[in-house]
């Protein structure tokens, strides 16, 4: 493409309303334009990169014989009610009515619709395995869009689905997809980890996430460097260190603690260690209130609560509900005297003489022990901490931040049973089809890649991702020899199938260089004063070296 007369612009200054490096660079490079919160236009340069990512994904999906199709974005709302996910998605779905008052949604995900499509071809065990995928837009009404393309309300996603007759066949299909994902992310050039994850609203027996390692990642990845154990923090098992607490149990005492609202305030003001405190957190679980006790320096894990209680909805109690239950100001909840079910974390079992809220404003109890109150259950309900022990090998755990760019699920029969996708087996028995689901966030990949591959000058694209592999910069547009040589090189490269950007704008060469660096073009050819001798400069984006080469050697270098 020749820049002159085509759609291209860049910005020199950082963007004020973007909160990530990738979003700032994408806007400055003229690749995306913000329309509203979590809504972006892909401009020509950015769209070329998106298409390159899609092509990599498409090639690897086709290589494992997955069949591509495209689903509509406007879907009947009742199909989500049939699968039981209408309530789970809740306000995350965009709802609309047509002129006949029929209810529709903008598709947040398409499991249900793929089941409907599969019904047309799957009748017998002989009709499987089957694998289908699409690359299409999805819509979710995110309460807090952030980090540019990382969390948006409209996003491009590849979602694939496999249909099999038994668990063994599903495992085989899952492994093919898993291997294809590794090839995709390696071709793209991402630094990533694969971690076990919570199945969440998707359901199923297994969920794994492909996480791009990145400082702005919203997910905490728990990694053991000794054995390779890797999981999302929300499903990481907490393995307690075997220890015997030989302290003598003391008598509990009421302790005056005015104007205290948090464990941190309490510890700072009274020189108490957080590990000697227990905090009581009140939640409403499927409409019923529970108290959850964890050590003062720990975090409660809602995903674990959901599994322990086999719950559908876990919501923290409001301030008003908290005060009604404890008869005290928020911040003074404790287990003694509570008349709701109490669940304690396993870690509490080995604690003695700890501090808890007294359910009385401005008071705590000190020297509290398990004998001072009744609890209903002990369970693993907290987040693992960094440097806790690995549940697999006993080594130390470390944390990384990650952006989820891909996920794989063994769905089982959840959707096939709900929506009537059955097949006849060898014994003429009717059985539900077993499904797998596999997603990739196309635009998230773009942002994650840039978070990992940039410098002070801009984006650093690989040749396979870049909008154009090569740029040709003309130093002086008034010099006919430079223009002629640049055109000759341009046409030669095009004839050999290269993607080339010819910067023929009438601007200072320094501006052109900065633009090519900003948009991340991997290879740059500069046609300048030595054009008459057939000499040009060759430079790669990742190097500071500038080579003088003959124009006839350009093809060899690129």
Protein Blocks (a to p, Z undefined) as FASTA:
>chain_A
ZZehpacdddfbdcfkbcbfklmmmmmnopaccfbghiacddfklmmmmmmmmmmmmmmm
mmnopacddddfbdcfklmmmnopmmmnmmmpccdddfkopacdddfbfklmmmmmmmmm
mmbfklpccddddddddddddfbggehjmpccbdcddddddddfbfklmmmmmmmmmmmm
mmmmmmnopacddddddekjngpjbdcddddddfklcbdcdddfknopacdfklmccddd
ddddfbdcddddddddehiabfklmmmmnopafklcccdddddeehiacdddddfkbccd
fklmmmmnopabdcdddfklmmmmnopaehiacfehpacdcdddfklmmgghiacdehig
hiacehiafklpccfbdcdfbdcdehiacfklopacdddddddfbdcddebjmlmmmnop
acddfkopacddddddddddfklmmmmmmmmnccfkbccddfklpmbfbdcddfblmlmk
lmmmmmmmmmmmmmnopacdddfbdcdfklmmmmmmmnopabdcdddfklmnopacdddf
kbcbdcdddfklmmmmZZ
